[in-house]
Amino acid sequence: MSIRYGSLAVLASAALALSAVATFGQEAERKGIPAPPGHVFKTIISGYQFRTKETRALQDDDLENPGFLAVERAADVWKTVDGGEGKSCMSCHGEAEKTMKGVGAAMPKWSEKLNKPVNLEQQINICRTEHMKAQPWAFKSKELTDMTTFVRFQSRGMPVAVKTDGPMSPWFEKGKEIYYTRVGQLDLACASCHEKNNGKFMRADFLSQGQTNGFPTYRLRDQRLVPLHERFEGCMFDVRGVPYKPLSDEFLALELYVAWRGIGLPVETPSVRN
Amino acid sequence: MADKPRIKLPKEAKKGEIIQIKTLVSHLMESGQRKDAQGKPIPRKIINKFTCEFNGKPVFSCVLEPAISANPYIQFDARVDEEGTFKFAWTDDDGSVLTAEEKIALKA
């Protein structure tokens, strides 16, 4: 009997040690998807997995998630006529739930007409100026971010599926170059944090892989939805660099490249992050 | 405050059942502590009061202070003894009141 108790005690202490390790390094809980061959990561992990359980809970409940306030606002705007043509988004596109499905997951997309890629914000403004003869919305404006969120929300759960070949390949290469270029007084590249050190605890936070599948994302820090290029700007500012302009060719190339780094991840818009 | 509030509660409940009510409303909740780009203080504009009534009787109310973040989310429980209507009201600093109603039925 005494031998049995002894081995039980060993087992119990081993279990204790294991659970201590598991709570300390949260990596064990982080679930990802296997990356395609030739990808930079072995496992692609959404930023969701790096957040606390409270933040995750906020995203998981569609009523509590404050991002849905924007989705509901934009759902009304979708049907509202604006501009000289007397059209709304709905006049051409019909029900967003059907026609916009998958659109957001495939952005940025090549535009034959402009001979360059366009992202969702740009496409919305192209629609407004060319087809509706309405004023374009300013970047960071509530209207543009709401509509971007609404359109991307229609792809929620669908895998990120950007095309990087053909005419997109020079843009992809440009984005890659930006990703690995050190900038600012702190002399850091995107890769310094999000590739080499993701999962580590820094600045009172866990560094994520820097995935874009949740954008525009409701940031608790800002108490509003933040579009992707504003986040890019913020990162460059944080390393004390001079950020590129939102919707510039540089950020567009970076958006394309970073989207590829998260290829296959489900779209989470509107996500909730710190 | 033009946006519709988001409210979640069951459509029906058993007599005497305790139900959970969730509310989320879109509001900037400007604290009055911040300054604009010119250095001028931005005046305070928050929702300062929330009330919930069931068939005219108070169920829950609270006073909100400037430290509460934008888009306040309020969750509480209520016991349902009869069928009726929950009335919700959010009072803004400017005096305007945003209201909403939700009906609940008794399970047979």
Boltz contact constraints between the chains, C-beta under 6 A:
constraints:
  - contact:
      token1: [A, 63]
      token2: [B, 6]
      max_distance: 6.0
  - contact:
      token1: [A, 63]
      token2: [B, 8]
      max_distance: 6.0
  - contact:
      token1: [A, 63]
      token2: [B, 22]
      max_distance: 6.0
  - contact:
      token1: [A, 64]
      token2: [B, 73]
      max_distance: 6.0
  - contact:
      token1: [A, 66]
      token2: [B, 71]
      max_distance: 6.0
  - contact:
      token1: [A, 69]
      token2: [B, 26]
      max_distance: 6.0
  - contact:
      token1: [A, 223]
      token2: [B, 69]
      max_distance: 6.0
  - contact:
      token1: [A, 223]
      token2: [B, 70]
      max_distance: 6.0
